[in-house]
C-alpha cells in the first residue's frame, strides 16, 4: 500500500492528513504546535495518526510539508548575519533600493526605513566587471577579493551572498569568488545571484539572493533536524516541502533555495482547494482560509490559481514566484476593542493566539475575541473537537459584555457587531484579489476552510454575491490535504530583453528548449520518469519604455502553433484587463522562464452513501441561535453522519472534529456526492 502524509504547521495547531493512494481513504489529526522546535509537534502527530490508521510510520512513502519557518524568520528579523560581495561602485545597492517610500506624499517623514538584510558594514566591493552583453571588461583582482573576505570573516558573518553587476548574463566572476570564499570561509553557506535569480535589475536580484542567504542557516537547520528525526521514527520515504507557488521541492533543494518557501504555509490551503474543486466540479473559486490569527484569501480561475512574480512578507518583496495570496489580521482569536478616542468598535489585528486564547477556551484569556462572539451568538456549540474540548460560555459572555457596555448596547447586538466587522475585513481582502484585479466575484464560488472559515463563509458569500458558499470535506485540515495532493515543481529563468521585431520563434524556442531540458533534468534527478514530466513556459512582456512586465504562461505546443504573434495578442488582452487601455508602442520581450511539473496525482475522493435528502439521521439536537435581531430555533447536525443529497435548511450548525459550519437563516445547504456542503440562498 502507498501512503502519503501531508503536514501543515500553523501558529496554533499542527494539522496532519494521511492518505491511502489506492483507496482514497484518509485519516486526519490535529495536535498543538510546538513553536521553539516544530519537529516535536510533527513527530507527536505522526505517531498518533499512524496509530489511528493502524500502520507503522515506515509504511509512509511520501512526507509532504508546508512550513512557515522561513516566513517567521523574516517577519521576526531572526535571519542570519549576511555578508554581501558586490561590484565596485555598488556598495549601497540595498540602501538606495528603489527609492520608494510607502504611504502618502509626506510618508517619508514618519517612515522608519527597514534595516536591509545585509548591513552596510558587512558589504564589500570588488574590482572586476562584466558588460551588458556578458563580456569581461575588467578582470578580477584576487588579492583584493581575499582581503575583503578576510574582513567579513573577522566580522563573524553566518552566510554569504555574491551579487555582481550583469552576472545574470555571465556568472564566471561570481563562481570564482565563491571558490575563494570556500577556502577562506569554510562551512559558511554561499548564495550566488546568477543561480538564485538569473534576471536583469540588479537590486531585485541582489535582494532576493540576500534574502535566500539570510534564511538559509535557519531553514537548513530545521529541515536537517526534521529529516533526521523522521528517519529516526522509521520514515524512510522522500521528504518534500511546499513552495510558495504551490509546487513541491525536495527537502535537499529547500536547504539551498529557501527563498522559494516564504509563502509555503498559505499555499497549502490553495492547493487543497484545487483538489476539492476538481472533485466537486467547481472551476472558479475564491478561497477564504481563516485561522486563529489571520485570514488568507486567493483566487482560482478555471482550476488555475493566480500566481505573482513577487513574494511579499512584511516589508520585504523578493522576486520569487508565489501564489497570489493576500493576508489580513482577522481570525478566530482577533481581539475586539472600543478605542476611547473614537468610541467605534474595532476588531484585530491583535490576536489572543494559542496562549491565553479566547476567553471561551477557559485558559485565562479575558479579552473579547471573534470566537467569543461566535459562542455568545450560539454559532459555536459549547463542545468542540468531538466533545473533547468544552467551551466556557459564561467567560465568553463576560468578555463580550465589556464591549457592549462601552458601546451602550445589548450583549447580542455587540457580539453580532464583532462578527459583522470581521466579515467586512475578510470581504475587503477578497475585493483586493477579485474586483481590483478585474474579476467579477459573482462568477466565483467562495470556499471557507481553516478552523473558522466555515463559520464565516455564508455571511461573506452574501457580501460578495459569490455562490455557492462551500464548506469542503475536512475544512480544518485542508492545508495538510493540499500538501498531500500537490505535485513536484521546479523553474529556471533567463533575461532576454529584446524587441519582438528583433527576434523570431526559432531563437526564442531554442532558448526555451535548453531551459526546459535543464528543469527536466532536475526532476529526473529526484527520481521522476521523464515521460511523467510536463514542461510549461512563462514569457514576461511589456510595451517598450515601461518599467514593469506582464507574465504570460504558455506551453510549447501553443507557442509553435500561434508563434510570437499569439503571445502579443494575449499580452494586449491581459494589459487591457489589468489597466483598461493598450498602447501603440512596440512590444518588448523581457524574461523567459521554464517550469517543469512532476506527475499530477489523481487521488480519488471517497464518495458518501446516497441519502434521501432528509438529514434527520445526522441530527444531534435542537438549538437556539441569534439571527436577524432575535433568538431563532436551529438544528445541530453531526457532519460524519450526513449522506449525499441531504438538504439542510438554515439556520443550522454542522459540527465535526476539526471545524464548525454555520448555515444562516434564509439559506439552504446541500451535501454533494463527496461530502462538501454547498450553501445557496433559499
Protein Blocks (a to p, Z undefined) as FASTA:
>chain_A
ZZdddddddfkbccdddddfknopacdddddddfklmmlmmmmmmmmmmmmnopafklpm
bdcdddfklmmmmmnopaccddddddehilmmmmnmnopaeddfklmmmmccdddfbdfk
lpccdeddddfkopafbdcdfklmmmmmmmmmmnopabdcdddehklmomklmmmmmmmm
mmmmghiacddfklmmccehjllmmmmmmmmmmmmmmmmmmmmmmmmmmmmnopabdcdd
ddfkopacdfklmmmmmmlmmmmmmmmmmmmmmmmmmmnopabdcdddddfkbccdddde
ehiacddfbdcehjbccdddddddddddddfklccdddfklopacedjbdebjbnbjfkl
onopabdcfklmmmmnopacfbgghhpaccdfklmmmmmmmmmmmnopafklmmmmmmmm
mmmmmmmmmmmmmmmnopafklpccddedjklmmmmmmmmmmnopacddddehkllmmmm
mmmmmccdddddddfkpafklgcfklmmmmmmmmmmmmmmmmmmnopafklpccdddddd
ddehiabdcdddddfklmmmnommlmmmmmmmmmmmmnopacfbdcddfbdcdddddddd
ddddddddddehiaklmpmbdcdddeehiacddddddfklpcehiacddddddddfkbcc
dddehiacdddfkopacdddZZ
